[in-house]
Structures are given as structure tokens and as C-alpha cells.
């Protein structure tokens, strides 16, 4: 199986693109993995070929790894990229029990949500730490990472 192919467990896959060395991003991925009972999410580091290819399809340069992306309908004709607070809320809204929280957050104007997102993103390494390399996922979740051989 190539890195561009992976088992789809639902009809509308979501791929989360994250900063692999960021402590906050790592915790966010673990949060999603532990609550995603349906297996709707797949994950790839922003520095991976998968991320560069997905973002490139939408004219997005995968430059500095300071943004969280949710690629909804990954690989389908309806594929779209949601970034920053919109991406985070989309991912949260896919989790059972968290849909109301995501809906409440979506009620805030995007400008305010993204301001708060950017504030945290600017200081995330100082607050949450940084890894030297992207940590390998636990064996039980490894098949959910499409950029891990």
C-alpha cells in the first residue's frame, strides 16, 4: 500500500495535518485518537509528502509548521482544507460528545477565534515544549498515520 492510500473507515475521511515536533500538537493528536471511536481520522505530519501534496492541491504552501489543518473529504472531489480554529473546530465536531462544544465555538466570529488560535500558536513551544523529532505513534494507532512507513 502506498503512502497516498490507506483504509477508509468512513465515507468522508478527515486527515489532520499537524506540527510533528510541537508538544501541543502531539497532545491534540493523542486527544483525537483516544476519542475517535469510529476511526474517522487519519494523521500526517506537516513536513510529510502527504501534507505537501494535499495542501498543494489547494494552493497552500506548507511553509512554517504553525497551523493545524483538517483536510475534510480527503482524496474525494469534495475535498476542502480547514485551517487554524476552523480546522480544530471541525475535528472536535467529529467526535461524539464534543459536537456541542464545537458548535458553541463556531458561534464566535472567525476573526476572534483565529486571534486566540494565533496567540497560542506563537507561544506553543514555550508553553507545551518541543520534540527534537516527531514522536512515533503507539503501535495500536500506527495504521492511522498515513506518513509512517
C-alpha positions in Angstrom: 0.0 0.0 0.0 1.4 3.4 -0.9 1.5 6.3 1.5 -1.2 8.0 -0.5 -3.6 5.1 0.0 -5.0 4.0 3.3 -8.0 2.1 4.6 -11.0 4.5 4.7 -13.2 3.7 7.7 -16.0 6.1 6.7 -17.2 7.7 3.5 -15.9 11.2 4.3 -12.3 10.8 5.7 -10.6 13.6 7.6 -6.8 13.9 7.6 -5.3 16.0 10.3 -2.0 17.7 9.3 0.0 18.8 12.4 3.4 20.0 13.5 5.2 16.8 14.4 7.6 18.3 16.9 5.1 20.5 18.8 4.1 19.4 22.2 0.6 20.9 21.9 0.1 19.3 18.5 1.2 16.0 19.8 -1.3 16.2 22.7 -4.0 17.3 20.3 -3.4 14.2 18.1 -3.5 12.0 21.2 -6.7 13.6 22.3 -8.3 12.9 18.9 -7.0 9.4 18.8 -8.3 8.5 22.2 -11.8 9.8 21.5 -12.2 8.8 17.8 -14.1 5.5 18.3 -15.2 5.4 14.7 -11.7 5.7 13.3 -12.7 8.7 11.2 -9.3 10.5 11.4 -6.0 9.9 9.7 -2.9 11.9 10.6 0.2 13.2 8.8 3.0 15.5 9.8 3.1 18.9 8.1 6.6 18.1 6.9 5.5 14.9 5.1 5.0 14.4 1.4 1.3 13.6 2.1 0.8 17.0 3.7 2.7 18.9 0.9 0.6 17.1 -1.8 -2.7 17.7 0.0 -2.1 21.3 0.7 -0.6 21.9 -2.8 -3.9 20.7 -4.4 -5.4 23.8 -2.7 -2.6 26.2 -3.5 -1.4 26.3 0.1 2.3 26.4 0.8 3.2 24.0 3.6 5.8 26.5 4.9 6.3 27.0 8.6 4.5 24.4 10.6 2.5 26.9 12.7 -1.0 25.9 11.5 -3.3 23.0 12.3 -5.1 21.7 9.1 -8.1 19.4 8.8 -8.5 18.1 5.3 -12.1 17.1 5.1 -13.2 14.6 2.4 -9.6 13.7 1.9 -9.0 12.4 -1.6 -12.6 13.0 -2.8 -13.9 15.5 -5.3 -15.3 17.5 -2.4 -12.0 17.7 -0.5 -11.5 21.0 1.4 -8.9 22.3 3.8 -9.9 24.0 7.0 -7.1 25.7 8.9 -6.5 27.2 12.4 -9.6 27.5 14.5 -11.9 26.3 11.8 -9.8 23.1 11.4 -9.7 22.5 15.1 -13.5 23.0 15.5 -14.2 20.7 12.5 -12.1 18.0 14.1 -13.7 18.5 17.5 -17.2 18.4 15.9 -16.5 14.9 14.5 -16.0 13.5 18.0 -19.0 12.1 19.8 -19.8 14.1 22.9 -17.9 17.2 21.6 -20.2 18.4 18.9 -21.9 20.9 21.1 -18.6 22.3 22.3 -17.5 22.7 18.6 -20.9 24.3 17.7 -20.5 26.8 20.6 -17.0 27.7 19.5 -18.2 28.2 15.9 -20.7 30.8 17.1 -17.7 33.1 17.8 -16.6 35.2 14.9 -13.8 33.6 13.0 -11.6 36.7 13.4 -11.8 36.3 17.2 -11.3 32.5 17.1 -8.2 32.9 14.9 -6.8 35.7 17.0 -6.9 33.4 20.0 -5.5 30.5 17.9 -2.6 32.6 16.7 -1.8 33.8 20.2 -1.5 30.2 21.4 0.4 29.1 18.3 3.0 31.8 18.7 3.9 30.6 22.2 3.2 26.9 21.9 6.8 25.7 22.0 7.5 27.7 25.1 4.3 26.6 26.9 4.0 23.0 25.7 7.5 22.1 24.7 9.1 20.8 21.5 10.4 17.4 20.5 13.7 17.0 18.6 12.0 14.7 16.2 8.4 13.7 15.5 7.4 11.0 18.1 6.3 7.7 16.6 2.7 6.8 17.3 1.8 4.0 19.6 1.6 0.7 17.8 -2.1 0.4 18.3 -2.6 3.7 16.4 0.2 3.3 13.8 -2.2 2.4 10.9 -4.0 5.8 11.4 -0.8 7.7 10.4 -0.5 7.8 6.7 3.0 9.2 6.7 4.6 6.5 8.9 6.0 3.5 6.9 
